[in-house]
């Protein structure tokens, strides 16, 4: 589920089943999602996460953090070729619909 506010802000909720395993080339490598998705974000070699904040949304407890893309290899070519600056994007996971989800520089994640 996603709620957008214009083209620059929004919130979304996903039940992630598959993630893109990080590679040095950006070649898609889909694997089963880990049980600890927060840990997966924190250990991703091309993402920098900030301090976790405990949050509650609709009575459900969770963790929120910001994520920024850092240290992409020079020749990294993920699935973000449609962007003006494709090297500013990392493929993260696939939705159950098959749609790929990517993160761009300075994107907020929860």
Backbone as XML, in Angstrom:
<?xml version="1.0"?>
<chain id="A" units="angstrom">
  <residue number="1" name="UNK">
    <atom name="N" x="0.846" y="-1.163" z="0.000"/>
    <atom name="CA" x="0.000" y="0.000" z="0.000"/>
    <atom name="C" x="0.896" y="1.232" z="0.000"/>
  </residue>
  <residue number="2" name="UNK">
    <atom name="N" x="0.558" y="2.210" z="-0.786"/>
    <atom name="CA" x="1.334" y="3.439" z="-0.841"/>
    <atom name="C" x="0.410" y="4.643" z="-0.895"/>
  </residue>
  <residue number="3" name="UNK">
    <atom name="N" x="0.803" y="5.681" z="-0.185"/>
    <atom name="CA" x="0.077" y="6.939" z="-0.192"/>
    <atom name="C" x="1.078" y="8.008" z="-0.616"/>
  </residue>
  <residue number="4" name="UNK">
    <atom name="N" x="0.772" y="8.721" z="-1.682"/>
    <atom name="CA" x="1.692" y="9.741" z="-2.188"/>
    <atom name="C" x="1.174" y="11.131" z="-1.874"/>
  </residue>
  <residue number="5" name="UNK">
    <atom name="N" x="2.113" y="12.036" z="-1.704"/>
    <atom name="CA" x="1.793" y="13.452" z="-1.529"/>
    <atom name="C" x="2.595" y="14.198" z="-2.581"/>
  </residue>
  <residue number="6" name="UNK">
    <atom name="N" x="1.952" y="14.484" z="-3.674"/>
    <atom name="CA" x="2.659" y="15.081" z="-4.798"/>
    <atom name="C" x="3.647" y="14.084" z="-5.365"/>
  </residue>
  <residue number="7" name="UNK">
    <atom name="N" x="4.759" y="14.592" z="-5.876"/>
    <atom name="CA" x="5.773" y="13.710" z="-6.436"/>
    <atom name="C" x="7.007" y="13.602" z="-5.558"/>
  </residue>
  <residue number="8" name="UNK">
    <atom name="N" x="6.995" y="14.247" z="-4.396"/>
    <atom name="CA" x="8.199" y="14.271" z="-3.576"/>
    <atom name="C" x="8.054" y="13.609" z="-2.219"/>
  </residue>
  <residue number="9" name="UNK">
    <atom name="N" x="6.857" y="13.235" z="-1.819"/>
    <atom name="CA" x="6.689" y="12.659" z="-0.488"/>
    <atom name="C" x="5.630" y="11.571" z="-0.513"/>
  </residue>
  <residue number="10" name="UNK">
    <atom name="N" x="5.729" y="10.670" z="0.448"/>
    <atom name="CA" x="4.734" y="9.621" z="0.563"/>
    <atom name="C" x="5.141" y="8.607" z="1.609"/>
  </residue>
  <residue number="11" name="UNK">
    <atom name="N" x="4.281" y="7.640" z="1.817"/>
    <atom name="CA" x="4.535" y="6.552" z="2.759"/>
    <atom name="C" x="4.018" y="5.274" z="2.115"/>
  </residue>
  <residue number="12" name="UNK">
    <atom name="N" x="4.729" y="4.195" z="2.346"/>
    <atom name="CA" x="4.310" y="2.926" z="1.765"/>
    <atom name="C" x="4.552" y="1.781" z="2.725"/>
  </residue>
  <residue number="13" name="UNK">
    <atom name="N" x="3.796" y="0.714" z="2.545"/>
    <atom name="CA" x="3.921" y="-0.480" z="3.364"/>
    <atom name="C" x="4.054" y="-1.670" z="2.425"/>
  </residue>
  <residue number="14" name="UNK">
    <atom name="N" x="5.076" y="-2.483" z="2.625"/>
    <atom name="CA" x="5.320" y="-3.641" z="1.776"/>
    <atom name="C" x="5.517" y="-4.880" z="2.630"/>
  </residue>
  <residue number="15" name="UNK">
    <atom name="N" x="5.061" y="-6.022" z="2.119"/>
    <atom name="CA" x="5.350" y="-7.321" z="2.693"/>
    <atom name="C" x="6.404" y="-7.933" z="1.773"/>
  </residue>
  <residue number="16" name="UNK">
    <atom name="N" x="7.659" y="-7.719" z="2.100"/>
    <atom name="CA" x="8.767" y="-8.069" z="1.218"/>
    <atom name="C" x="9.027" y="-9.569" z="1.263"/>
  </residue>
  <residue number="17" name="UNK">
    <atom name="N" x="9.007" y="-10.187" z="0.086"/>
    <atom name="CA" x="9.247" y="-11.619" z="-0.039"/>
    <atom name="C" x="10.612" y="-11.928" z="-0.656"/>
  </residue>
  <residue number="18" name="UNK">
    <atom name="N" x="11.104" y="-11.006" z="-1.520"/>
    <atom name="CA" x="12.388" y="-11.202" z="-2.183"/>
    <atom name="C" x="13.171" y="-9.895" z="-2.189"/>
  </residue>
  <residue number="19" name="UNK">
    <atom name="N" x="14.490" y="-10.011" z="-2.062"/>
    <atom name="CA" x="15.368" y="-8.845" z="-2.119"/>
    <atom name="C" x="16.413" y="-9.065" z="-3.197"/>
  </residue>
  <residue number="20" name="UNK">
    <atom name="N" x="17.035" y="-7.960" z="-3.616"/>
    <atom name="CA" x="18.159" y="-8.047" z="-4.532"/>
    <atom name="C" x="19.427" y="-8.163" z="-3.704"/>
  </residue>
  <residue number="21" name="UNK">
    <atom name="N" x="20.132" y="-9.270" z="-3.846"/>
    <atom name="CA" x="21.395" y="-9.450" z="-3.150"/>
    <atom name="C" x="22.390" y="-8.462" z="-3.742"/>
  </residue>
  <residue number="22" name="UNK">
    <atom name="N" x="23.082" y="-7.682" z="-2.914"/>
    <atom name="CA" x="24.027" y="-6.699" z="-3.434"/>
    <atom name="C" x="25.130" y="-7.361" z="-4.263"/>
  </residue>
  <residue number="23" name="UNK">
    <atom name="N" x="25.443" y="-6.766" z="-5.402"/>
    <atom name="CA" x="26.551" y="-7.217" z="-6.238"/>
    <atom name="C" x="27.419" y="-6.008" z="-6.573"/>
  </residue>
  <residue number="24" name="UNK">
    <atom name="N" x="28.621" y="-6.240" z="-7.038"/>
    <atom name="CA" x="29.502" y="-5.131" z="-7.391"/>
    <atom name="C" x="29.154" y="-4.534" z="-8.741"/>
  </residue>
  <residue number="25" name="UNK">
    <atom name="N" x="28.391" y="-5.262" z="-9.557"/>
    <atom name="CA" x="28.050" y="-4.774" z="-10.895"/>
    <atom name="C" x="26.636" y="-4.233" z="-10.991"/>
  </residue>
  <residue number="26" name="UNK">
    <atom name="N" x="25.782" y="-4.577" z="-10.039"/>
    <atom name="CA" x="24.384" y="-4.174" z="-10.096"/>
    <atom name="C" x="23.531" y="-5.171" z="-10.857"/>
  </residue>
  <residue number="27" name="UNK">
    <atom name="N" x="24.137" y="-6.268" z="-11.321"/>
    <atom name="CA" x="23.384" y="-7.300" z="-12.021"/>
    <atom name="C" x="22.347" y="-7.879" z="-11.064"/>
  </residue>
  <residue number="28" name="UNK">
    <atom name="N" x="21.060" y="-7.916" z="-11.460"/>
    <atom name="CA" x="20.009" y="-8.406" z="-10.562"/>
    <atom name="C" x="20.264" y="-9.839" z="-10.088"/>
  </residue>
  <residue number="29" name="UNK">
    <atom name="N" x="20.166" y="-10.044" z="-8.804"/>
    <atom name="CA" x="20.324" y="-11.356" z="-8.182"/>
    <atom name="C" x="19.284" y="-11.445" z="-7.075"/>
  </residue>
  <residue number="30" name="UNK">
    <atom name="N" x="18.106" y="-11.973" z="-7.392"/>
    <atom name="CA" x="16.991" y="-12.017" z="-6.449"/>
    <atom name="C" x="17.133" y="-13.225" z="-5.530"/>
  </residue>
  <residue number="31" name="UNK">
    <atom name="N" x="17.001" y="-12.986" z="-4.229"/>
    <atom name="CA" x="17.046" y="-14.053" z="-3.229"/>
    <atom name="C" x="15.872" y="-13.870" z="-2.261"/>
  </residue>
  <residue number="32" name="UNK">
    <atom name="N" x="15.584" y="-14.896" z="-1.496"/>
    <atom name="CA" x="14.509" y="-14.822" z="-0.499"/>
    <atom name="C" x="14.836" y="-13.752" z="0.535"/>
  </residue>
  <residue number="33" name="UNK">
    <atom name="N" x="13.827" y="-13.003" z="0.927"/>
    <atom name="CA" x="14.026" y="-11.927" z="1.909"/>
    <atom name="C" x="14.421" y="-12.522" z="3.261"/>
  </residue>
  <residue number="34" name="UNK">
    <atom name="N" x="15.366" y="-11.885" z="3.943"/>
    <atom name="CA" x="15.743" y="-12.360" z="5.280"/>
    <atom name="C" x="14.643" y="-12.053" z="6.288"/>
  </residue>
  <residue number="35" name="UNK">
    <atom name="N" x="14.652" y="-12.773" z="7.386"/>
    <atom name="CA" x="13.678" y="-12.502" z="8.447"/>
    <atom name="C" x="13.940" y="-11.130" z="9.078"/>
  </residue>
  <residue number="36" name="UNK">
    <atom name="N" x="15.197" y="-10.733" z="9.169"/>
    <atom name="CA" x="15.582" y="-9.455" z="9.771"/>
    <atom name="C" x="15.840" y="-8.427" z="8.674"/>
  </residue>
  <residue number="37" name="UNK">
    <atom name="N" x="14.783" y="-7.762" z="8.196"/>
    <atom name="CA" x="14.940" y="-6.783" z="7.127"/>
    <atom name="C" x="15.708" y="-5.539" z="7.587"/>
  </residue>
  <residue number="38" name="UNK">
    <atom name="N" x="15.524" y="-5.143" z="8.835"/>
    <atom name="CA" x="16.262" y="-3.984" z="9.346"/>
    <atom name="C" x="17.759" y="-4.284" z="9.293"/>
  </residue>
  <residue number="39" name="UNK">
    <atom name="N" x="18.146" y="-5.463" z="9.740"/>
    <atom name="CA" x="19.546" y="-5.873" z="9.684"/>
    <atom name="C" x="20.062" y="-5.924" z="8.256"/>
  </residue>
  <residue number="40" name="UNK">
    <atom name="N" x="19.206" y="-6.353" z="7.324"/>
    <atom name="CA" x="19.600" y="-6.408" z="5.909"/>
    <atom name="C" x="19.938" y="-5.006" z="5.410"/>
  </residue>
  <residue number="41" name="UNK">
    <atom name="N" x="19.088" y="-4.020" z="5.724"/>
    <atom name="CA" x="19.378" y="-2.639" z="5.341"/>
    <atom name="C" x="20.676" y="-2.162" z="5.992"/>
  </residue>
  <residue number="42" name="UNK">
    <atom name="N" x="20.863" y="-2.467" z="7.277"/>
    <atom name="CA" x="22.042" y="-1.998" z="7.997"/>
    <atom name="C" x="23.329" y="-2.618" z="7.465"/>
  </residue>
  <residue number="43" name="UNK">
    <atom name="N" x="23.259" y="-3.857" z="6.963"/>
    <atom name="CA" x="24.455" y="-4.550" z="6.472"/>
    <atom name="C" x="24.688" y="-4.374" z="4.975"/>
  </residue>
  <residue number="44" name="UNK">
    <atom name="N" x="23.762" y="-3.726" z="4.276"/>
    <atom name="CA" x="23.895" y="-3.542" z="2.826"/>
    <atom name="C" x="25.140" y="-2.697" z="2.546"/>
  </residue>
  <residue number="45" name="UNK">
    <atom name="N" x="26.034" y="-3.155" z="1.655"/>
    <atom name="CA" x="27.294" y="-2.439" z="1.448"/>
    <atom name="C" x="27.159" y="-1.066" z="0.783"/>
  </residue>
  <residue number="46" name="UNK">
    <atom name="N" x="26.024" y="-0.775" z="0.140"/>
    <atom name="CA" x="25.876" y="0.495" z="-0.561"/>
    <atom name="C" x="24.887" y="1.435" z="0.111"/>
  </residue>
  <residue number="47" name="UNK">
    <atom name="N" x="24.436" y="1.077" z="1.312"/>
    <atom name="CA" x="23.490" y="1.908" z="2.042"/>
    <atom name="C" x="24.066" y="2.299" z="3.392"/>
  </residue>
  <residue number="48" name="UNK">
    <atom name="N" x="23.824" y="3.515" z="3.795"/>
    <atom name="CA" x="24.200" y="3.988" z="5.126"/>
    <atom name="C" x="22.904" y="4.299" z="5.863"/>
  </residue>
  <residue number="49" name="UNK">
    <atom name="N" x="22.667" y="3.630" z="6.984"/>
    <atom name="CA" x="21.451" y="3.872" z="7.761"/>
    <atom name="C" x="21.806" y="4.676" z="9.013"/>
  </residue>
  <residue number="50" name="UNK">
    <atom name="N" x="20.839" y="5.467" z="9.471"/>
    <atom name="CA" x="21.078" y="6.220" z="10.697"/>
    <atom name="C" x="20.505" y="5.459" z="11.879"/>
  </residue>
  <residue number="51" name="UNK">
    <atom name="N" x="20.485" y="6.087" z="13.030"/>
    <atom name="CA" x="20.009" y="5.471" z="14.271"/>
    <atom name="C" x="18.547" y="5.045" z="14.145"/>
  </residue>
  <residue number="52" name="UNK">
    <atom name="N" x="18.255" y="3.845" z="14.636"/>
    <atom name="CA" x="16.883" y="3.346" z="14.629"/>
    <atom name="C" x="16.035" y="4.107" z="15.636"/>
  </residue>
  <residue number="53" name="UNK">
    <atom name="N" x="14.802" y="4.383" z="15.248"/>
    <atom name="CA" x="13.833" y="4.990" z="16.151"/>
    <atom name="C" x="12.674" y="4.015" z="16.312"/>
  </residue>
  <residue number="54" name="UNK">
    <atom name="N" x="12.251" y="3.783" z="17.529"/>
    <atom name="CA" x="11.101" y="2.941" z="17.788"/>
    <atom name="C" x="9.839" y="3.727" z="17.446"/>
  </residue>
  <residue number="55" name="UNK">
    <atom name="N" x="8.942" y="3.144" z="16.658"/>
    <atom name="CA" x="7.710" y="3.809" z="16.251"/>
    <atom name="C" x="6.534" y="2.854" z="16.406"/>
  </residue>
  <residue number="56" name="UNK">
    <atom name="N" x="5.345" y="3.429" z="16.438"/>
    <atom name="CA" x="4.114" y="2.651" z="16.446"/>
    <atom name="C" x="3.197" y="3.231" z="15.381"/>
  </residue>
  <residue number="57" name="UNK">
    <atom name="N" x="2.725" y="2.386" z="14.476"/>
    <atom name="CA" x="1.815" y="2.800" z="13.414"/>
    <atom name="C" x="0.568" y="1.930" z="13.512"/>
  </residue>
  <residue number="58" name="UNK">
    <atom name="N" x="-0.548" y="2.554" z="13.786"/>
    <atom name="CA" x="-1.795" y="1.795" z="13.907"/>
    <atom name="C" x="-1.746" y="0.727" z="14.986"/>
  </residue>
  <residue number="59" name="UNK">
    <atom name="N" x="-0.999" y="0.978" z="16.060"/>
    <atom name="CA" x="-0.892" y="0.032" z="17.159"/>
    <atom name="C" x="0.170" y="-1.042" z="16.957"/>
  </residue>
  <residue number="60" name="UNK">
    <atom name="N" x="0.848" y="-1.048" z="15.811"/>
    <atom name="CA" x="1.893" y="-2.039" z="15.529"/>
    <atom name="C" x="3.260" y="-1.385" z="15.739"/>
  </residue>
  <residue number="61" name="UNK">
    <atom name="N" x="4.095" y="-2.017" z="16.575"/>
    <atom name="CA" x="5.421" y="-1.484" z="16.855"/>
    <atom name="C" x="6.382" y="-1.825" z="15.729"/>
  </residue>
  <residue number="62" name="UNK">
    <atom name="N" x="7.319" y="-0.922" z="15.486"/>
    <atom name="CA" x="8.323" y="-1.141" z="14.455"/>
    <atom name="C" x="9.510" y="-0.240" z="14.666"/>
  </residue>
  <residue number="63" name="UNK">
    <atom name="N" x="10.389" y="-0.207" z="13.668"/>
    <atom name="CA" x="11.574" y="0.619" z="13.722"/>
    <atom name="C" x="11.633" y="1.471" z="12.465"/>
  </residue>
  <residue number="64" name="UNK">
    <atom name="N" x="12.065" y="2.701" z="12.620"/>
    <atom name="CA" x="12.172" y="3.628" z="11.497"/>
    <atom name="C" x="13.600" y="4.122" z="11.420"/>
  </residue>
  <residue number="65" name="UNK">
    <atom name="N" x="14.078" y="4.337" z="10.198"/>
    <atom name="CA" x="15.422" y="4.853" z="9.997"/>
    <atom name="C" x="15.507" y="5.525" z="8.639"/>
  </residue>
  <residue number="66" name="UNK">
    <atom name="N" x="16.488" y="6.407" z="8.491"/>
    <atom name="CA" x="16.782" y="7.023" z="7.200"/>
    <atom name="C" x="17.870" y="6.198" z="6.540"/>
  </residue>
  <residue number="67" name="UNK">
    <atom name="N" x="17.867" y="6.194" z="5.216"/>
    <atom name="CA" x="18.895" y="5.471" z="4.471"/>
    <atom name="C" x="19.386" y="6.357" z="3.332"/>
  </residue>
  <residue number="68" name="UNK">
    <atom name="N" x="20.701" y="6.339" z="3.113"/>
    <atom name="CA" x="21.335" y="7.114" z="2.054"/>
    <atom name="C" x="22.244" y="6.160" z="1.279"/>
  </residue>
  <residue number="69" name="UNK">
    <atom name="N" x="22.272" y="6.304" z="-0.038"/>
    <atom name="CA" x="23.160" y="5.494" z="-0.864"/>
    <atom name="C" x="24.569" y="6.054" z="-0.758"/>
  </residue>
  <residue number="70" name="UNK">
    <atom name="N" x="25.539" y="5.139" z="-0.548"/>
    <atom name="CA" x="26.939" y="5.540" z="-0.459"/>
    <atom name="C" x="27.827" y="4.487" z="-1.106"/>
  </residue>
  <residue number="71" name="UNK">
    <atom name="N" x="28.952" y="4.923" z="-1.639"/>
    <atom name="CA" x="30.027" y="4.051" z="-2.099"/>
    <atom name="C" x="29.650" y="3.056" z="-3.191"/>
  </residue>
  <residue number="72" name="UNK">
    <atom name="N" x="28.829" y="3.490" z="-4.161"/>
    <atom name="CA" x="28.542" y="2.609" z="-5.294"/>
    <atom name="C" x="29.797" y="2.466" z="-6.153"/>
  </residue>
  <residue number="73" name="UNK">
    <atom name="N" x="30.078" y="1.256" z="-6.650"/>
    <atom name="CA" x="31.209" y="1.103" z="-7.574"/>
    <atom name="C" x="30.999" y="1.976" z="-8.813"/>
  </residue>
  <residue number="74" name="UNK">
    <atom name="N" x="32.088" y="2.422" z="-9.444"/>
    <atom name="CA" x="31.994" y="3.321" z="-10.596"/>
    <atom name="C" x="31.151" y="2.760" z="-11.730"/>
  </residue>
  <residue number="75" name="UNK">
    <atom name="N" x="31.254" y="1.461" z="-11.997"/>
    <atom name="CA" x="30.538" y="0.870" z="-13.130"/>
    <atom name="C" x="29.245" y="0.168" z="-12.709"/>
  </residue>
  <residue number="76" name="UNK">
    <atom name="N" x="28.717" y="0.514" z="-11.541"/>
    <atom name="CA" x="27.487" y="-0.102" z="-11.043"/>
    <atom name="C" x="26.325" y="0.264" z="-11.964"/>
  </residue>
  <residue number="77" name="UNK">
    <atom name="N" x="25.572" y="-0.728" z="-12.392"/>
    <atom name="CA" x="24.437" y="-0.493" z="-13.298"/>
    <atom name="C" x="23.262" y="-1.343" z="-12.850"/>
  </residue>
  <residue number="78" name="UNK">
    <atom name="N" x="22.512" y="-0.862" z="-11.887"/>
    <atom name="CA" x="21.335" y="-1.583" z="-11.414"/>
    <atom name="C" x="20.166" y="-1.393" z="-12.357"/>
  </residue>
  <residue number="79" name="UNK">
    <atom name="N" x="18.974" y="-1.652" z="-11.882"/>
    <atom name="CA" x="17.776" y="-1.550" z="-12.704"/>
    <atom name="C" x="17.186" y="-0.164" z="-12.759"/>
  </residue>
  <residue number="80" name="UNK">
    <atom name="N" x="17.983" y="0.840" z="-12.543"/>
    <atom name="CA" x="17.500" y="2.218" z="-12.478"/>
    <atom name="C" x="17.862" y="2.994" z="-13.729"/>
  </residue>
  <residue number="81" name="UNK">
    <atom name="N" x="18.003" y="2.325" z="-14.849"/>
    <atom name="CA" x="18.465" y="2.973" z="-16.074"/>
    <atom name="C" x="17.507" y="4.048" z="-16.574"/>
  </residue>
  <residue number="82" name="UNK">
    <atom name="N" x="16.244" y="4.020" z="-16.111"/>
    <atom name="CA" x="15.265" y="5.016" z="-16.540"/>
    <atom name="C" x="15.506" y="6.381" z="-15.903"/>
  </residue>
  <residue number="83" name="UNK">
    <atom name="N" x="16.355" y="6.449" z="-14.878"/>
    <atom name="CA" x="16.627" y="7.716" z="-14.205"/>
    <atom name="C" x="17.642" y="8.539" z="-14.982"/>
  </residue>
  <residue number="84" name="UNK">
    <atom name="N" x="17.595" y="9.853" z="-14.803"/>
    <atom name="CA" x="18.568" y="10.738" z="-15.442"/>
    <atom name="C" x="19.977" y="10.402" z="-14.966"/>
  </residue>
  <residue number="85" name="UNK">
    <atom name="N" x="20.119" y="10.093" z="-13.670"/>
    <atom name="CA" x="21.413" y="9.716" z="-13.098"/>
    <atom name="C" x="21.264" y="8.316" z="-12.502"/>
  </residue>
  <residue number="86" name="UNK">
    <atom name="N" x="21.369" y="7.252" z="-13.333"/>
    <atom name="CA" x="21.097" y="5.900" z="-12.849"/>
    <atom name="C" x="22.037" y="5.440" z="-11.745"/>
  </residue>
  <residue number="87" name="UNK">
    <atom name="N" x="23.254" y="5.995" z="-11.686"/>
    <atom name="CA" x="24.194" y="5.559" z="-10.655"/>
    <atom name="C" x="23.816" y="6.064" z="-9.269"/>
  </residue>
  <residue number="88" name="UNK">
    <atom name="N" x="22.739" y="6.844" z="-9.150"/>
    <atom name="CA" x="22.291" y="7.334" z="-7.845"/>
    <atom name="C" x="21.173" y="6.458" z="-7.285"/>
  </residue>
  <residue number="89" name="UNK">
    <atom name="N" x="21.086" y="5.218" z="-7.737"/>
    <atom name="CA" x="19.963" y="4.355" z="-7.379"/>
    <atom name="C" x="20.443" y="2.922" z="-7.157"/>
  </residue>
  <residue number="90" name="UNK">
    <atom name="N" x="19.853" y="2.241" z="-6.169"/>
    <atom name="CA" x="20.182" y="0.851" z="-5.860"/>
    <atom name="C" x="18.886" y="0.047" z="-5.810"/>
  </residue>
  <residue number="91" name="UNK">
    <atom name="N" x="18.861" y="-1.101" z="-6.497"/>
    <atom name="CA" x="17.706" y="-1.993" z="-6.420"/>
    <atom name="C" x="17.666" y="-2.627" z="-5.036"/>
  </residue>
  <residue number="92" name="UNK">
    <atom name="N" x="16.480" y="-2.633" z="-4.411"/>
    <atom name="CA" x="16.353" y="-3.161" z="-3.059"/>
    <atom name="C" x="15.564" y="-4.459" z="-2.998"/>
  </residue>
  <residue number="93" name="UNK">
    <atom name="N" x="14.287" y="-4.421" z="-3.399"/>
    <atom name="CA" x="13.455" y="-5.612" z="-3.270"/>
    <atom name="C" x="12.372" y="-5.626" z="-4.320"/>
  </residue>
  <residue number="94" name="UNK">
    <atom name="N" x="11.688" y="-6.772" z="-4.402"/>
    <atom name="CA" x="10.576" y="-6.921" z="-5.326"/>
    <atom name="C" x="9.286" y="-7.032" z="-4.532"/>
  </residue>
  <residue number="95" name="UNK">
    <atom name="N" x="8.252" y="-6.370" z="-5.018"/>
    <atom name="CA" x="6.930" y="-6.496" z="-4.409"/>
    <atom name="C" x="6.289" y="-7.790" z="-4.896"/>
  </residue>
  <residue number="96" name="UNK">
    <atom name="N" x="5.240" y="-8.226" z="-4.234"/>
    <atom name="CA" x="4.546" y="-9.454" z="-4.641"/>
    <atom name="C" x="3.956" y="-9.325" z="-6.040"/>
  </residue>
  <residue number="97" name="UNK">
    <atom name="N" x="3.783" y="-8.092" z="-6.513"/>
    <atom name="CA" x="3.270" y="-7.849" z="-7.865"/>
    <atom name="C" x="4.356" y="-8.044" z="-8.917"/>
  </residue>
  <residue number="98" name="UNK">
    <atom name="N" x="5.608" y="-8.201" z="-8.485"/>
    <atom name="CA" x="6.724" y="-8.330" z="-9.401"/>
    <atom name="C" x="7.432" y="-7.018" z="-9.666"/>
  </residue>
  <residue number="99" name="UNK">
    <atom name="N" x="6.868" y="-5.922" z="-9.176"/>
    <atom name="CA" x="7.459" y="-4.599" z="-9.383"/>
    <atom name="C" x="8.720" y="-4.451" z="-8.530"/>
  </residue>
  <residue number="100" name="UNK">
    <atom name="N" x="9.795" y="-3.950" z="-9.120"/>
    <atom name="CA" x="11.041" y="-3.709" z="-8.389"/>
    <atom name="C" x="10.949" y="-2.393" z="-7.637"/>
  </residue>
  <residue number="101" name="UNK">
    <atom name="N" x="11.559" y="-2.365" z="-6.454"/>
    <atom name="CA" x="11.613" y="-1.148" z="-5.652"/>
    <atom name="C" x="13.076" y="-0.778" z="-5.492"/>
  </residue>
  <residue number="102" name="UNK">
    <atom name="N" x="13.383" y="0.477" z="-5.759"/>
    <atom name="CA" x="14.748" y="0.969" z="-5.685"/>
    <atom name="C" x="14.804" y="2.116" z="-4.698"/>
  </residue>
  <residue number="103" name="UNK">
    <atom name="N" x="16.008" y="2.423" z="-4.261"/>
    <atom name="CA" x="16.216" y="3.561" z="-3.383"/>
    <atom name="C" x="17.121" y="4.546" z="-4.088"/>
  </residue>
  <residue number="104" name="UNK">
    <atom name="N" x="16.734" y="5.814" z="-4.036"/>
    <atom name="CA" x="17.569" y="6.875" z="-4.591"/>
    <atom name="C" x="18.242" y="7.605" z="-3.466"/>
  </residue>
  <residue number="105" name="UNK">
    <atom name="N" x="19.214" y="8.409" z="-3.797"/>
    <atom name="CA" x="19.967" y="9.147" z="-2.767"/>
    <atom name="C" x="19.015" y="9.927" z="-1.856"/>
  </residue>
  <residue number="106" name="UNK">
    <atom name="N" x="19.315" y="9.871" z="-0.562"/>
    <atom name="CA" x="18.584" y="10.613" z="0.464"/>
    <atom name="C" x="17.102" y="10.274" z="0.507"/>
  </residue>
  <residue number="107" name="UNK">
    <atom name="N" x="16.785" y="9.023" z="0.356"/>
    <atom name="CA" x="15.406" y="8.546" z="0.460"/>
    <atom name="C" x="15.121" y="8.097" z="1.885"/>
  </residue>
  <residue number="108" name="UNK">
    <atom name="N" x="13.960" y="8.449" z="2.395"/>
    <atom name="CA" x="13.573" y="8.018" z="3.741"/>
    <atom name="C" x="12.928" y="6.648" z="3.664"/>
  </residue>
  <residue number="109" name="UNK">
    <atom name="N" x="13.300" y="5.764" z="4.547"/>
    <atom name="CA" x="12.692" y="4.430" z="4.624"/>
    <atom name="C" x="12.166" y="4.201" z="6.021"/>
  </residue>
  <residue number="110" name="UNK">
    <atom name="N" x="11.133" y="3.395" z="6.126"/>
    <atom name="CA" x="10.609" y="3.037" z="7.439"/>
    <atom name="C" x="10.315" y="1.559" z="7.460"/>
  </residue>
</chain>
